[in-house]
Amino acid sequence: MSDWLAIHRGDAPLVVAFPHGGTELGGIEDRFVSPWRARRDADWWIAELYAFARDLGATTIETRVSRSVIDVNRDPSGVSLYPGMATTELCPTTTFDGDPLYRGFDPEEDEIAWRRRNFFDPYHAALAAELERLRAVHGRVVLYDAHSIRSRVPRLFEGELPQFNIGTNSGTTCAPSLEAMMAQACDRSGHGWIANGRFKGGWTTRHYGQPDKGIHAIQMELAMRGYMDEPDAISPENWPAPLLPAPPVAPILHAVLTACLTFAKGPA
């Protein structure tokens, strides 16, 4: 474990990953327009929201490096996960709202390669190792990629995002029964949900999800209103909003992870 990569090893057949909760700027803080802008699109409080996962026996892996430095949930080749739609790159040059991140030149090829070697590659080496460790014991493992985003980001999607957004790359990264169990848990909550809508799962879900080999990967994208009071317009003065003391989505997330474990421990 390094000072930017946090791993908690559990024994249950579940890995919960946090690729976008980091706020550290990798020693290049002065390159950005502002530190606040470079941290603005973090999945705020995501690891704290899922802290209960450790009590369920889950393994957690978390990068503390900001997605503005390098996005460990993007295809390392640079190919877009959502062709024809607005998104951000492996080393983003703009925020979700389209504002420039850098003061001068955007990162060039050699710098992107340096960031891959120092952050992207170690993160995925660690994630792959934990999946293999648990699969060797259990035979079947669930990888749950935990995300969140502001409820309204007009550049990325229209209107207000459903509270729960399940991504399985249109059903290819996990067994249909696992997706159904998660959908059922979300549906019982009374909050809006969708499977494979705007967010179908990033590179992590698509790369590791190999149901025929015993790894079932699923992404959950939460609208942030479920655990913080989102302001109508964000600014350095009001963003990020604090984590609510009793987030409305917390019991639903507990049910969702419990469903993942029930599936993983069930008959093959």
C-alpha positions as CSV (number, residue, x, y, z in Angstrom):
1,M,0.0,0.0,0.0
2,S,1.2,3.5,-0.8
3,D,0.3,6.9,0.5
4,W,-2.2,7.4,-2.4
5,L,-3.6,3.9,-2.7
6,A,-5.6,2.5,0.2
7,I,-6.5,-1.2,0.3
8,H,-8.5,-3.0,3.0
9,R,-8.5,-6.7,2.6
10,G,-11.6,-8.7,3.5
11,D,-12.4,-12.3,3.1
12,A,-15.9,-12.1,1.5
13,P,-16.3,-12.5,-2.3
14,L,-16.8,-8.8,-2.8
15,V,-14.5,-6.0,-3.9
16,V,-15.8,-2.4,-3.7
17,A,-13.6,0.0,-5.7
18,F,-13.5,3.8,-5.4
19,P,-11.7,5.2,-8.5
20,H,-12.9,8.8,-8.3
21,G,-13.0,9.8,-4.6
22,G,-9.5,11.2,-4.6
23,T,-8.5,14.8,-4.2
24,E,-4.7,14.7,-4.3
25,L,-3.2,16.4,-7.3
26,G,0.0,14.3,-7.8
27,G,2.5,17.1,-7.4
28,I,1.2,19.1,-10.3
29,E,-1.1,21.4,-8.5
30,D,0.4,24.5,-10.1
31,R,-0.5,23.3,-13.6
32,F,-4.2,23.5,-12.9
33,V,-6.3,26.7,-13.2
34,S,-7.2,26.2,-9.6
35,P,-7.0,23.3,-7.1
36,W,-10.8,23.7,-6.5
37,R,-11.5,23.2,-10.2
38,A,-9.2,20.2,-10.3
39,R,-11.1,18.6,-7.4
40,R,-14.6,19.7,-8.4
41,D,-15.8,16.6,-10.1
42,A,-14.6,14.1,-7.4
43,D,-17.1,11.5,-6.2
44,W,-17.3,13.3,-2.9
45,W,-17.6,11.3,0.3
46,I,-18.0,8.1,-1.6
47,A,-15.6,6.0,0.5
48,E,-17.2,7.4,3.7
49,L,-20.7,6.6,2.4
50,Y,-19.7,2.9,1.8
51,A,-17.6,2.5,5.0
52,F,-20.0,-0.2,6.2
53,A,-18.8,-2.4,3.4
54,R,-15.8,-3.5,5.5
55,D,-18.2,-4.7,8.2
56,L,-19.7,-7.0,5.5
57,G,-16.3,-8.5,4.9
58,A,-15.7,-6.7,1.6
59,T,-12.3,-5.8,0.3
60,T,-12.1,-2.0,-0.6
61,I,-9.6,-0.3,-2.9
62,E,-9.4,3.4,-3.1
63,T,-7.1,5.8,-5.0
64,R,-6.6,9.2,-3.3
65,V,-5.4,10.8,-6.6
66,S,-7.9,13.1,-8.3
67,R,-9.5,12.0,-11.5
68,S,-8.2,15.3,-13.0
69,V,-4.7,13.9,-12.7
70,I,-5.6,10.6,-14.3
71,D,-8.9,8.8,-14.6
72,V,-8.4,5.2,-13.6
73,N,-11.8,4.3,-15.0
74,R,-11.0,5.2,-18.6
75,D,-9.6,3.0,-21.3
76,P,-5.8,3.5,-21.1
77,S,-5.6,3.5,-24.9
78,G,-7.6,6.7,-25.0
79,V,-10.6,5.2,-26.8
80,S,-13.9,6.8,-25.7
81,L,-16.2,4.7,-23.6
82,Y,-19.2,6.6,-25.0
83,P,-18.5,7.5,-28.7
84,G,-20.4,10.5,-29.9
85,M,-21.2,11.7,-26.3
86,A,-19.6,14.3,-24.1
87,T,-17.2,12.7,-21.6
88,T,-13.7,13.2,-20.2
89,E,-10.4,11.7,-21.2
90,L,-7.9,9.5,-19.5
91,C,-6.1,12.7,-18.4
92,P,-9.0,15.1,-18.5
93,T,-8.5,18.6,-20.0
94,T,-11.9,20.0,-19.0
95,T,-14.3,19.6,-16.1
96,F,-17.7,18.0,-16.5
97,D,-19.1,21.4,-17.3
98,G,-16.5,22.0,-20.1
99,D,-14.3,24.4,-18.2
100,P,-10.6,24.1,-18.9
101,L,-8.5,22.4,-16.2
102,Y,-5.0,23.7,-17.2
103,R,-3.3,27.0,-17.2
104,G,-1.4,26.5,-20.4
105,F,-0.6,23.4,-22.3
106,D,-2.7,20.3,-21.8
107,P,-0.7,17.1,-20.8
108,E,1.3,15.7,-23.7
109,E,2.0,12.1,-24.5
110,D,5.1,11.7,-22.4
111,E,3.4,13.2,-19.3
112,I,0.3,11.0,-19.8
113,A,2.6,8.0,-19.9
114,W,4.2,9.1,-16.7
115,R,0.8,9.3,-15.0
116,R,-0.1,5.9,-16.2
117,R,3.0,4.3,-14.8
118,N,2.7,6.0,-11.5
119,F,-1.0,5.9,-10.8
120,F,-3.1,4.0,-13.3
121,D,-1.0,0.9,-13.6
122,P,-0.4,0.4,-9.9
123,Y,-4.1,0.9,-9.1
124,H,-5.2,-1.8,-11.6
125,A,-2.4,-4.1,-10.6
126,A,-3.7,-4.0,-7.0
127,L,-7.3,-4.4,-8.1
128,A,-6.5,-7.4,-10.3
129,A,-4.5,-9.0,-7.5
130,E,-7.4,-8.7,-5.0
131,L,-9.8,-10.1,-7.4
132,E,-7.5,-13.1,-8.1
133,R,-6.9,-13.6,-4.3
134,L,-10.6,-13.8,-3.6
135,R,-11.5,-15.8,-6.7
136,A,-9.0,-18.5,-5.7
137,V,-10.9,-19.0,-2.5
138,H,-14.5,-18.5,-3.6
139,G,-14.6,-19.3,-7.2
140,R,-17.0,-16.4,-7.9
141,V,-16.4,-12.8,-7.0
142,V,-18.4,-9.5,-7.4
143,L,-16.6,-6.3,-8.3
144,Y,-18.7,-3.3,-7.3
145,D,-17.4,-0.1,-8.8
146,A,-18.8,2.7,-6.6
147,H,-19.4,6.2,-8.2
148,S,-21.4,9.3,-7.7
149,I,-22.1,12.5,-9.6
150,R,-24.1,15.7,-9.3
151,S,-27.7,15.2,-10.1
152,R,-27.7,17.7,-12.9
153,V,-24.8,18.1,-15.4
154,P,-26.3,19.4,-18.6
155,R,-23.2,18.8,-20.7
156,L,-23.3,15.1,-19.8
157,F,-27.0,14.3,-19.6
158,E,-30.5,16.0,-19.8
159,G,-32.5,16.8,-16.8
160,E,-32.1,15.1,-13.4
161,L,-30.3,11.8,-13.2
162,P,-32.1,8.9,-11.5
163,Q,-31.0,8.3,-8.0
164,F,-29.5,4.8,-8.8
165,N,-27.8,4.1,-12.1
166,I,-26.7,0.5,-12.6
167,G,-24.1,-0.2,-15.3
168,T,-23.3,-3.7,-16.7
169,N,-22.4,-2.7,-20.3
170,S,-25.9,-3.8,-21.4
171,G,-25.8,-7.0,-19.4
172,T,-22.4,-8.3,-20.5
173,T,-20.3,-7.8,-17.4
174,C,-22.2,-9.9,-14.9
175,A,-24.9,-12.6,-14.6
176,P,-28.4,-11.4,-15.4
177,S,-29.5,-12.6,-11.9
178,L,-27.0,-10.3,-10.2
179,E,-28.3,-7.3,-12.2
180,A,-31.9,-8.3,-11.4
181,M,-31.1,-8.6,-7.6
182,M,-29.6,-5.1,-7.6
183,A,-32.4,-3.6,-9.6
184,Q,-34.9,-5.2,-7.2
185,A,-33.1,-3.6,-4.2
186,C,-33.2,-0.2,-5.9
187,D,-36.8,-0.6,-6.9
188,R,-37.9,-1.4,-3.4
189,S,-36.4,1.9,-2.2
190,G,-39.0,4.0,-3.9
191,H,-36.3,6.2,-5.5
192,G,-35.8,6.4,-9.3
193,W,-33.4,4.0,-10.9
194,I,-32.2,2.7,-14.3
195,A,-30.0,0.0,-15.6
196,N,-27.6,0.8,-18.5
197,G,-29.0,4.3,-19.1
198,R,-26.5,7.2,-19.5
199,F,-23.9,5.2,-17.5
200,K,-23.3,1.7,-18.7
201,G,-20.2,1.1,-16.7
202,G,-16.7,2.4,-17.2
203,W,-13.5,0.7,-18.2
204,T,-13.2,-1.0,-14.9
205,T,-16.5,-2.8,-15.2
206,R,-16.0,-3.6,-18.9
207,H,-12.4,-4.8,-18.4
208,Y,-12.8,-7.0,-15.4
209,G,-16.4,-8.2,-15.9
210,Q,-16.0,-11.8,-17.1
211,P,-18.9,-13.8,-15.8
212,D,-17.7,-17.0,-17.5
213,K,-14.4,-16.7,-15.5
214,G,-16.1,-16.0,-12.2
215,I,-15.8,-12.2,-12.0
216,H,-19.1,-10.4,-12.1
217,A,-18.6,-6.6,-12.4
218,I,-21.2,-3.9,-11.9
219,Q,-21.0,-0.1,-11.6
220,M,-23.3,2.0,-9.4
221,E,-23.5,5.7,-10.2
222,L,-25.4,7.6,-7.5
223,A,-26.9,11.0,-7.9
224,M,-25.3,13.0,-5.1
225,R,-28.6,14.4,-3.8
226,G,-29.1,11.0,-2.0
227,Y,-26.4,11.8,0.5
228,M,-25.7,15.6,0.5
229,D,-27.7,18.8,0.0
230,E,-26.7,19.8,-3.5
231,P,-26.7,23.6,-4.2
232,D,-28.4,24.8,-7.4
233,A,-25.1,26.2,-8.6
234,I,-21.7,25.1,-7.2
235,S,-18.9,27.5,-6.2
236,P,-15.8,27.4,-4.0
237,E,-17.9,28.7,-1.2
238,N,-20.5,25.9,-1.2
239,W,-18.9,22.9,-2.8
240,P,-18.5,20.2,-1.8
241,A,-21.5,20.1,0.5
242,P,-21.0,18.0,3.6
243,L,-22.1,14.4,3.9
244,L,-25.5,14.2,5.5
245,P,-25.5,12.6,9.0
246,A,-28.0,10.0,7.9
247,P,-27.9,9.7,4.1
248,P,-31.2,8.6,2.7
249,V,-29.5,6.2,0.3
250,A,-27.4,4.4,3.0
251,P,-29.9,1.6,3.8
252,I,-30.5,1.0,0.2
253,L,-26.8,0.7,-0.5
254,H,-26.5,-1.8,2.4
255,A,-29.2,-3.8,0.7
256,V,-27.5,-3.6,-2.6
257,L,-24.1,-4.9,-1.3
258,T,-25.9,-7.6,0.7
259,A,-27.5,-8.7,-2.6
260,C,-24.1,-8.8,-4.2
261,L,-22.8,-11.1,-1.4
262,T,-25.9,-13.3,-1.6
263,F,-25.3,-13.8,-5.3
264,A,-21.5,-14.4,-4.9
265,K,-22.1,-17.0,-2.2
266,G,-24.9,-18.7,-4.0
267,P,-24.8,-21.7,-6.3
268,A,-22.7,-21.2,-9.5
